[in-house]
Amino acid sequence: MNLMTMEHLTKYYTERMLFEDAAFSINSGEKVGIIGINGTGKSTLLRIAAGLEEPDEGSVVRNRNLKIRYLPQNPRFEEGERALSYVLSRNETEEGAARFSMEADARMMLKRFSIDDFEAPVSLLSGGQRKRLALAGVLLSEADLLILDEPTNHLDSEMAGWLEEFLKNFRGALLMVTHDRYFLDSVTNRIVEIDKGKLYSYSANYLGFLKLKEEREAMMEATERKRQSILRVEIEWMMRGARARSTKQKAHIARYEELKDQKAPEIGDRKVQFASASTRMGRTTIEIEHLYKGFGNQTLIADFNYIFLKNDRIGIVGHNGCGKSTLMKMIMGIEQPDQGTITIGQTIKIGYFSQENEYMDESMKLIEYVRERAEYVKTANGVITASQMLERFLFPRHVHYTRIEKLSGGEKRRLYLLRVLMDAPNVLILDEPTNDLDIQTMTILEDYLDSFDGIVIAVSHDRYFLDRVTRRIFAFEENGCLVQYEGGYTDYEKAAGAKRAAQEASPGGEAGKNGKAPAGNRGTAGENSGQAEAETQSAAGRRSGDGRTHAVKLRFTFKEAREYETIEEDISSMEKRIAEIDEEMAAKASDYSALNRLLEEKESLEEGLLEKMERWEYLEDLASRIAAQDAR
């Protein structure tokens, strides 16, 4: 059954066109995800659907008696409201048993979202708690259609997993905007993309959408190539001297004019090329020793030790309020530890992308804000202008002289990210970087991090982002203990799940005491050997059986010592053989069979040489650390 239909939808925001003659509809049982870059009108479309905003042109027809509940991106509250009474006031019900049941459900929902003080004034809650409070009020209601704007913002992974299951089992229809790609893939059965004022509908989840979109754009490109080919033939005919006397010739000219006036399809770059130059990093990076931090009676961090290695890709996970952002602020020097030291190397240049945007003078124009940091930016591929940087971050040239105050919240977040990356840091600290960023901007960031020559430390609840970017996870567990797991988020989840199962199976044993890791479990996701294991030991990251990290004396293993003695000779031998192959290929340029064999050997050697070089760099760095340690 059709619940809502929008036709000929046109909407402007100041001078910017959001929709132009667009159409949209939703049926009962559909779960629709809205995607598009920040500023294209995703939140505006949700408000129009909820009846809170009117289009400039077009019609919106809703089914009679349609019950809609709406979660805004930034909910507002009445002065003096308290947590539990807010939820109950949004879900009025009869007195007696029904009222008692609703109150019990509300208390349970608030606890699930880590709001334990039911009488807390809303004005004293954090921004994340307010968003979760508003979400609880919406989810408890009876509705035919839920409209949710960024529902996973400010949810930790456990909460997001629970919400995912709740919405999958919800019997009504769902219309939502979210940047969480795993969430989209699991919950939705239709994706609607807003692109250059048009709405494109795909009957698929997120992975299906990616495939269908690629097919749509390939078809558009093929159609454009065909148009250009025909147009060339028509131009040649016109240049030979078209005579507009017969009906057939007039039709020919009309066809030429029609083809000439057609607009080529606007297809964005599938992958934005952006590789900022980073500052050289010396031997001392960031060294954390015996770090302790508490808040009131709660221990946030207990005896954390770690030395960050060059090109580390670290993810920090844990429930809301456990201390993730506090750890980032201590590394930045914004907060001080209760005990322990954090040593920052002299050559370390940190780029900090915090949860809260830096102060922006919103009366400034975009180009002024960027030029304030740098007129020209040095990248790995040369020097580019501030204007070119804006374009690469999805700000087209015609908006460069727009005031920041005209941007959406997500666009301001993207602009802030651009400023951070322009400074050419060699350490990036990203605190919930995916909050309010659109998927295309996150893809730009992920592509950038692929080639970033430095350390990345990311606090995030976005499972897709952590799987895509990180190679090691530190998880906040009980009593302020940070436990190390190898791999991305999915690897961590499997290893942590196996550990929990072992603890539950042995409640009286070592695994059941104080949440400590069982002996022999190093918290790694699957079997890890070679460099990952050696790095874990050498970087003061070896953990005892209780799952904590403790400083240990750096040393070569027997295997590493032997490898260190011979690795330079091995590299020299491989380089010599590659040079010989080049000479042989030049001599046998006409022998296809021999060339093919030599090419295969060369590719294999080059791949092995790259691995040897990376291994040599690691061993050389470790040797210098050992020498410095022994000299103390």
Buried (B, 14 or more C-beta within 10 A) or exposed (E): EEBBBBBEBBBBEEEBEBBBEBBBBBBBEBBBBBBBBBBBBBBBBBBBBBBEBEBEEBEBEBBEEBEBBBBBBBBEBEEEBBBBBBBBEBBEBEEEEEBEEBBEBBBEBBEBBBBEEBEBEBEEBEEBBBBBBBBBBBBBBEBBBBBBBBBBBBBBBBBBBEBBEEBEEBEBBBBBBBBBBBBBBBBBBBBBBBBEBEBBBBEBBBEBBBEBBEEBBEEBEEEBEEBEEEBEEBEEBBEEEBEEEEEEEEEBBEEBEEBEEEEEBEBEEEEBEBBBBBBEBEEBBBBBBBBBBBEEEEBBBBBBBBBBBBBBBBBBBBBBBBBBBBBBBBBBEEEEBEEBEBEBBEEBBBBBBBBEBEEBEEEBBBBBBBBEBBEEBBBEEEEBBBBBBBBBBBBEEEBBEBBBEBBBBBBBBBBBBBBBBBBBBBBBBBBBBBBBBBBBBBBBBBBBBEEBBBBBBBBBBBBBBBBBBBBBBBBBBEEBBBBBBBBBBBBBBBBBEEBEEBBEEEEEEBBBEEBBBBEEBBBBBEEBEEBEBBBBBBBBBBBEEBBBBEBBEBEBEEEBEEBBEEBEEBBEBBBEBBEEBEEBBEEBEEEEEBBEBBEEBBEEBBEEBEEBBEBBEBBBBBBEBBEEEEEE
